[in-house]
Amino acid sequence: MPKLLILISFLFSFSSQAGMLEFWSAFGDNVDQKLAKEFEARTGNKLMIRKFSIDEMKAELLLASRSKNYMPDVAWVPSDFLGLHKFIGITPIPKVWIKQDQLEPAAKQSAMVGDSYMGLPLFLGNHLMLFYDKSKITTPITTWEQLQVLSEKEPDKIHISYSVKDMYFFSAFFSLFHPNIPLDQLHFDDEKCSEALTFYYNLAQLNHLNNECNSLCDRQLFIDHKASYLIDGDWAVSNLIEEFGSNLGITSLPSYQGIPMQSLSGGKVLTMTKTSFQDPEKRVMIKQLMQLAQDKEFLTRLINEHQYISASTEVNQTVIVPNKKIMNAVYQQYLQSQPMPTSLRVSFVWEALARGTSRHSDGMPANETMEYIKNIIDRFTMKVEGL
């Protein structure tokens, strides 16, 4: 009997000491579940996971922060959310919690606002690449000029497919006309940005792409061998491997007039809310979670299972070896990408580009379209900064 009482007392003591963090996730994979399982195994504490789409997550965080009511303790979000940190209730992560020497250089840019780490990057990528079928093409094109020549020779054929309606795809074309200028520092109403818009839609017309077709249907053109090349992101790699296997070719985006084309890239970052950090018990658990997210053994397992790029340089160089040809190609393309800015201004770029290009499709001239886009971004920025 005494032994039974001791056992009950021990179990009660353990359960009363176990804590819980509310964890909001903007991503559809099951990494958050694996994080929760490992977190509980190592600490005895739990993560209560709530999933949102990316758009839902932004709205929910903004709403929760304004109402001061129902906030998560930790949120896993795209790195471009970080510019909204004042409005979504997240707070800087102490630098002593972060193994800064372990991070990929671009990962730091994706996680910092000013001199503060507003997020801890877990995975990197979200970049665009050029895909082709190696069984049909031995030497892939390297320039947009080559593709234009192909269109002149075979005007009825789709030579390249990409999601015209997705502004993330459009953003990469600015690099051809404004190389090395971050997205949030572009003057969208200048002549070069108008040229980028015209170039983008002319290519779509040359390749008979539907402006309303999303990335899934444009990818299907490539899978069905109706398009020779495809611009798509690292999120499409698993699907394309299923279809093409070892014949899947990956190379750099085409250059234009000798200027390399750079995709944006970002990170999937762990953030913590100000209210949870101010709670001593939750602060201890959050630190435990951040330590787990930087554990090399755990990260190695995750990227082997999911074919992701880790935020850890050492893990990537150990796991993504040259004989893993496809994953290595994805990693090399990431290293050539341009890190997504984390400023407040970039938070409004996507909505402004979407509104503007919709008007351009309805007949608004390119220069007026870009001026309209700039005005929307400026108006949103001024309004929010004045709050």
C-alpha positions in Angstrom: 0.0 0.0 0.0 2.7 2.5 0.9 4.4 1.8 -2.5 1.1 2.5 -4.3 0.7 5.8 -2.5 4.2 6.7 -3.4 3.6 5.9 -7.1 0.3 7.9 -7.1 2.1 10.8 -5.4 4.9 10.6 -8.0 2.5 10.6 -10.9 0.5 13.5 -9.5 3.7 15.5 -8.9 4.9 14.8 -12.5 1.5 15.8 -14.1 1.2 18.9 -12.0 4.7 20.0 -13.1 4.2 19.3 -16.8 3.5 22.5 -18.7 1.9 23.4 -22.0 2.6 25.9 -24.8 0.0 26.9 -27.3 1.7 26.6 -30.7 0.2 28.1 -33.8 1.5 26.8 -37.1 1.2 28.3 -40.6 2.5 25.3 -42.4 0.8 22.2 -43.7 3.4 19.6 -43.2 3.7 17.5 -40.0 7.0 18.9 -38.7 5.1 20.7 -35.9 3.8 17.3 -34.8 7.3 15.9 -34.7 8.5 18.9 -32.8 5.7 18.4 -30.3 6.5 14.7 -29.9 10.2 15.3 -29.4 9.6 18.3 -27.1 7.4 16.2 -24.8 9.8 13.3 -24.8 12.7 15.5 -23.8 11.1 17.8 -21.4 7.8 16.3 -20.3 6.0 19.5 -21.5 3.6 19.7 -24.3 2.7 21.8 -27.4 -0.9 22.3 -28.2 -0.9 22.8 -31.9 -3.4 24.9 -33.9 -2.9 25.0 -37.7 -3.8 27.9 -40.0 -3.2 28.8 -43.6 -0.6 31.5 -44.1 -3.3 34.2 -44.8 -5.4 33.0 -41.9 -2.4 33.1 -39.6 -1.6 36.7 -40.3 -5.2 37.8 -39.7 -5.5 35.7 -36.5 -2.3 37.1 -35.1 -3.3 40.7 -35.9 -6.7 40.2 -34.4 -5.4 38.4 -31.3 -2.9 41.1 -30.6 -5.4 43.9 -31.0 -8.0 42.2 -28.7 -5.4 41.3 -26.1 -7.4 38.2 -25.6 -6.4 34.8 -27.1 -2.8 34.7 -28.0 -0.5 31.8 -28.8 2.7 31.3 -26.8 4.7 30.4 -29.9 4.0 30.8 -33.6 5.7 29.2 -36.6 5.4 31.6 -39.5 7.1 32.7 -42.7 10.0 35.1 -42.2 8.2 38.0 -44.0 5.8 38.2 -41.1 8.5 39.6 -38.9 8.2 43.1 -40.2 4.7 43.1 -38.5 6.2 42.3 -35.1 4.7 45.4 -33.4 1.3 44.5 -34.7 1.2 40.7 -34.1 2.5 40.7 -30.6 5.9 38.9 -31.1 9.0 39.9 -29.2 12.8 39.5 -29.7 14.4 36.3 -28.8 17.4 36.7 -26.5 20.6 36.3 -28.6 22.1 34.0 -26.0 19.4 31.5 -26.9 20.5 31.3 -30.5 23.6 29.5 -31.8 24.5 32.3 -34.1 27.7 30.7 -35.4 25.7 27.7 -36.5 23.3 29.7 -38.8 23.5 29.9 -42.5 24.5 33.6 -43.3 21.2 34.2 -45.2 19.2 32.7 -42.3 20.3 35.6 -40.1 18.9 38.1 -42.6 15.6 36.1 -42.7 15.3 36.2 -38.9 16.4 39.6 -37.9 14.7 43.0 -37.8 17.4 45.6 -37.2 19.7 44.1 -34.6 17.1 41.8 -33.0 16.3 38.2 -33.7 12.5 38.4 -34.0 12.4 34.7 -35.0 14.5 31.6 -34.9 14.8 30.1 -38.3 14.2 26.3 -38.5 14.1 25.7 -42.3 15.2 27.8 -45.2 14.1 28.0 -48.9 10.9 29.0 -50.5 12.9 29.9 -53.6 12.2 29.5 -57.3 14.2 27.3 -59.7 14.1 26.2 -63.3 13.0 22.6 -63.8 13.4 20.4 -66.9 13.2 16.8 -68.0 16.7 15.4 -68.4 15.4 12.5 -70.5 14.4 15.1 -73.2 16.8 18.0 -72.6 20.6 17.3 -72.2 21.7 21.0 -72.1 19.1 23.3 -70.5 18.7 26.9 -71.6 20.5 29.6 -69.5 19.0 32.8 -70.8 15.6 34.3 -71.6 16.9 35.3 -75.0 17.2 31.6 -75.8 13.6 31.0 -74.8 12.5 33.9 -77.0 14.3 32.4 -80.0 12.5 29.1 -79.3 9.2 31.0 -79.2 9.9 32.5 -82.6 10.8 29.1 -84.1 7.8 27.3 -82.6 5.2 30.0 -81.7 2.4 27.6 -80.9 4.3 25.7 -78.3 4.5 26.4 -74.5 8.3 26.5 -73.9 8.1 27.5 -70.3 5.4 27.5 -67.6 5.1 29.6 -64.5 2.3 30.8 -62.2 1.5 34.2 -63.7 -1.1 35.2 -61.1 1.3 34.5 -58.2 3.1 37.7 -57.2 6.0 35.7 -55.6 6.9 34.6 -59.2 6.6 38.2 -60.5 8.9 39.5 -57.7 11.9 37.5 -59.1 11.7 39.4 -62.4 12.5 42.7 -60.7 16.1 41.3 -60.2 16.6 41.4 -64.0 16.0 45.1 -64.1 17.1 46.2 -60.7 19.8 43.7 -59.7 20.8 43.4 -56.1 18.1 45.9 -54.8 16.0 44.4 -52.0 12.2 44.2 -52.7 11.4 46.7 -50.0 13.8 49.3 -51.5 12.4 49.3 -55.0 10.8 52.5 -56.4 8.0 50.7 -58.1 6.9 53.6 -60.3 10.2 53.9 -62.1 10.8 52.9 -65.8 12.8 49.7 -64.9 9.9 48.3 -62.9 7.5 49.1 -65.7 9.8 47.1 -68.0 9.8 44.2 -65.6 6.0 44.1 -65.7 5.9 44.3 -69.5 8.5 41.6 -69.8 6.7 39.3 -67.4 3.4 39.4 -69.2 4.9 39.3 -72.7 6.6 36.0 -71.7 3.3 34.7 -70.5 1.6 35.6 -73.8 4.4 34.1 -75.8 3.9 30.9 -73.9 0.1 30.9 -74.0 -0.1 30.9 -70.2 -3.5 31.6 -68.6 -3.3 34.6 -66.2 -5.8 32.9 -63.9 -4.0 29.5 -63.8 -2.4 28.9 -60.4 0.9 27.2 -59.6 -0.8 23.7 -59.6 -2.2 23.9 -63.1 0.9 25.5 -64.5 3.0 22.7 -62.9 0.6 20.2 -64.6 1.6 21.6 -68.0 5.1 20.6 -67.3 4.1 17.2 -65.8 2.0 16.5 -68.9 5.0 17.4 -71.2 3.1 20.3 -72.6 5.8 22.7 -71.4 9.5 22.1 -71.8 10.5 24.1 -68.7 8.9 25.0 -65.4 9.6 27.8 -62.9 8.4 26.6 -59.5 9.5 26.5 -55.9 11.2 24.1 -53.6 7.8 23.2 -52.3 7.1 21.5 -55.6 10.2 19.2 -55.5 8.6 16.2 -53.8 5.7 16.2 -56.3 8.1 16.6 -59.3 10.3 13.7 -58.1 7.3 11.5 -57.9 6.6 12.3 -61.6 10.1 12.4 -63.1 12.4 10.5 -60.6 16.1 10.9 -61.4 15.2 12.6 -64.7 14.2 15.7 -62.9 16.6 18.5 -63.8 17.1 21.6 -61.7 19.1 24.6 -62.7 19.3 28.4 -62.3 16.6 30.8 -63.4 17.4 32.3 -66.8 19.5 35.4 -67.1 18.6 38.4 -69.3 21.0 40.7 -71.0 23.8 39.1 -69.0 22.0 39.8 -65.6 21.4 36.8 -63.4 17.8 36.3 -62.2 17.4 35.9 -58.4 14.5 34.4 -56.6 13.6 35.6 -53.2 14.0 33.1 -50.4 12.8 33.0 -46.8 12.7 31.0 -43.7 10.2 29.2 -41.6 10.8 30.8 -38.2 9.7 30.2 -34.6 8.5 33.3 -32.9 7.3 33.9 -29.3 4.7 36.4 -28.1 5.5 39.1 -25.6 2.9 37.9 -23.1 4.3 34.4 -23.0 7.9 35.6 -22.6 6.8 37.7 -19.6 5.5 34.5 -17.9 8.5 32.9 -16.0 7.2 29.3 -16.4 6.5 29.7 -20.1 9.8 31.5 -20.7 11.6 28.4 -19.5 9.6 26.1 -21.8 10.1 28.4 -24.8 13.8 28.3 -24.2 13.6 24.5 -24.1 11.8 24.6 -27.5 14.3 26.9 -29.0 17.1 24.6 -27.9 15.4 21.6 -29.5 14.9 23.5 -32.7 18.7 24.0 -32.9 19.6 20.4 -32.0 21.8 19.0 -34.8 20.6 15.4 -34.4 17.0 16.4 -34.5 17.5 18.8 -37.4 19.4 16.0 -39.3 16.4 13.6 -38.9 14.0 16.3 -40.1 15.8 17.3 -43.2 16.4 13.7 -44.2 12.7 12.9 -43.8 11.4 16.1 -45.5 14.1 17.1 -47.9 14.3 20.6 -46.4 17.2 23.0 -46.0 18.1 23.5 -42.4 19.1 26.8 -40.9 22.3 25.1 -39.7 25.2 25.3 -42.1 26.9 22.3 -40.4 23.8 20.1 -40.7 23.4 21.1 -44.4 27.0 20.5 -45.3 26.9 17.1 -43.5 23.6 15.9 -44.9 23.2 17.6 -48.3 26.1 15.9 -50.0 26.9 15.9 -53.7 25.6 12.4 -54.4 22.1 13.5 -53.2 21.9 15.3 -56.6 18.4 16.8 -56.4 18.6 18.0 -52.8 22.1 19.3 -53.4 20.8 21.2 -56.5 18.0 22.7 -54.4 20.5 23.8 -51.8 22.8 25.4 -54.4 20.0 27.3 -55.8 19.1 28.6 -52.4 22.6 29.9 -51.9 22.1 32.0 -55.1 18.8 33.5 -53.9 18.1 36.9 -52.4 16.9 36.8 -48.7 13.4 38.1 -48.2 13.4 41.5 -46.4 11.8 41.6 -43.0 10.7 45.3 -43.1 7.2 46.5 -42.5 7.0 47.8 -46.1 7.4 44.4 -47.7 4.3 43.2 -45.8 2.2 45.3 -48.1 4.0 44.6 -51.4 2.2 41.3 -52.2 -1.3 42.9 -51.8 -0.3 45.9 -53.9 1.3 43.8 -56.6 -1.8 41.6 -56.8 -4.1 44.6 -57.1 -2.0 46.4 -59.6 -1.4 43.5 -61.9 -5.1 42.7 -61.9 -5.7 46.2 -63.2 -2.8 45.8 -65.8 -4.6 42.6 -67.0 -7.7 44.7 -67.5 -5.9 47.2 -69.7 -4.1 49.7 -67.4 -0.8 50.7 -69.0 2.4 49.4 -67.3 3.7 52.8 -66.1 0.3 53.7 -64.6 0.1 50.2 -63.0 3.4 50.5 -61.3 2.6 54.0 -60.0 -0.7 52.6 -58.7 1.3 49.8 -56.9 3.7 52.3 -55.3 0.9 54.5 -54.1 -0.9 51.5 -52.4 2.3 50.5 -50.6 3.1 54.0 -49.5 -0.5 54.6 -48.3 -0.6 51.3 -46.3 2.8 52.0 -44.8 2.0 55.5 -43.7 -1.3 54.4 -42.2 0.2 51.6 -40.2 3.2 53.5 -39.0 0.9 56.2 -37.7 -1.0 53.7 -35.5 
